[in-house]
Amino acid sequence: MASLADIYVKIETLETLLKTLKAKNEKGINITVSQDDKTNEYGSNVSAYVSQSKEDREAKKNKFYVGNGKVFWTNGTVSLAEKRDKGQRPAQAKADDDDDLPF
């Protein structure tokens, strides 16, 4: 283990996530966690947001932030996870862009 972090998620954000997942008939969600080398003015250096597809990133779509926090322990080493075969990860359903869902 290379680091441990706390992430705070507001109840309103959890409710939005659940509402959106139910509306899209999804069983779960991928969350991306970003860890920065510098601490911001609020004492945070970790943020979490709903993972985006390559197309969403290229289209510069806004991220839906879930929470933020801070690293509270590290041994100074972070390793990349081993890549899986493409067939092991379930595909996410593509949602229509004409709804008012946040992600």
C-alpha positions in Angstrom: 0.0 0.0 0.0 1.4 3.3 -1.0 -1.0 5.9 0.5 -4.2 6.4 2.4 -6.6 9.3 2.0 -9.9 10.5 3.4 -12.6 11.8 1.0 -15.7 13.7 2.2 -18.9 13.3 0.2 -22.0 15.4 1.0 -25.3 13.6 1.4 -26.8 15.7 -1.4 -24.1 14.4 -3.7 -24.9 10.8 -2.7 -28.6 11.4 -3.4 -27.8 12.9 -6.8 -25.6 9.9 -7.6 -28.3 7.4 -6.6 -31.1 9.3 -8.5 -29.0 9.4 -11.7 -28.0 5.7 -11.5 -31.6 4.7 -11.0 -32.7 6.9 -13.9 -30.1 5.3 -16.2 -30.9 1.9 -14.8 -27.2 1.4 -13.8 -25.9 -1.0 -11.2 -22.9 1.0 -10.2 -20.6 3.8 -11.1 -16.8 4.3 -11.7 -15.2 7.1 -9.7 -11.9 8.6 -10.6 -9.7 9.8 -7.7 -7.1 12.4 -8.4 -4.2 13.0 -6.0 -2.2 16.2 -6.3 1.3 16.9 -5.1 0.3 20.3 -3.7 -2.4 21.1 -1.1 -5.0 23.7 -2.0 -6.2 26.6 0.2 -8.7 24.3 1.9 -6.1 21.7 3.0 -7.1 19.2 0.3 -5.0 17.4 -2.2 -7.4 14.6 -3.3 -10.6 15.0 -5.4 -13.0 12.4 -6.7 -15.3 12.7 -9.7 -17.5 10.4 -11.9 -15.2 8.8 -14.5 -15.4 10.1 -18.0 -15.1 8.4 -21.3 -12.4 9.3 -23.8 -15.1 11.1 -25.9 -16.3 13.1 -22.9 -12.7 14.2 -22.1 -12.1 15.1 -25.7 -15.4 17.1 -25.8 -14.2 18.9 -22.7 -17.4 18.0 -20.8 -17.5 19.2 -17.2 -16.6 16.7 -14.5 -19.2 15.8 -11.9 -17.2 16.1 -8.6 -18.2 13.7 -5.9 -16.0 14.8 -3.0 -12.6 15.9 -1.9 -10.1 15.2 0.9 -6.5 14.7 1.8 -3.8 12.1 1.9 -3.0 11.4 5.5 -0.3 8.7 5.1 2.1 7.6 2.4 5.2 5.6 2.1 6.3 7.7 -0.9 5.7 5.0 -3.5 2.7 4.7 -5.8 2.5 1.8 -8.3 0.3 1.5 -11.3 -2.3 -1.3 -11.2 -1.9 -4.1 -13.7 -4.0 -3.8 -16.8 -6.9 -6.1 -17.2 -8.1 -7.8 -20.4 -10.7 -5.7 -22.1 -13.4 -8.4 -21.6 -13.2 -8.2 -17.8 -14.8 -4.8 -17.3 -18.5 -4.3 -17.8 -19.3 -1.7 -20.4 -21.3 1.3 -19.2 -24.5 2.2 -21.1 -24.3 5.3 -23.3 -26.9 7.8 -22.1 -28.7 10.3 -24.3 -27.3 13.8 -24.0 -30.7 15.5 -24.1 -31.6 14.8 -20.5 -30.8 16.9 -17.4 -28.8 14.3 -15.6 -25.4 15.5 -14.2 -23.4 12.7 -15.8 
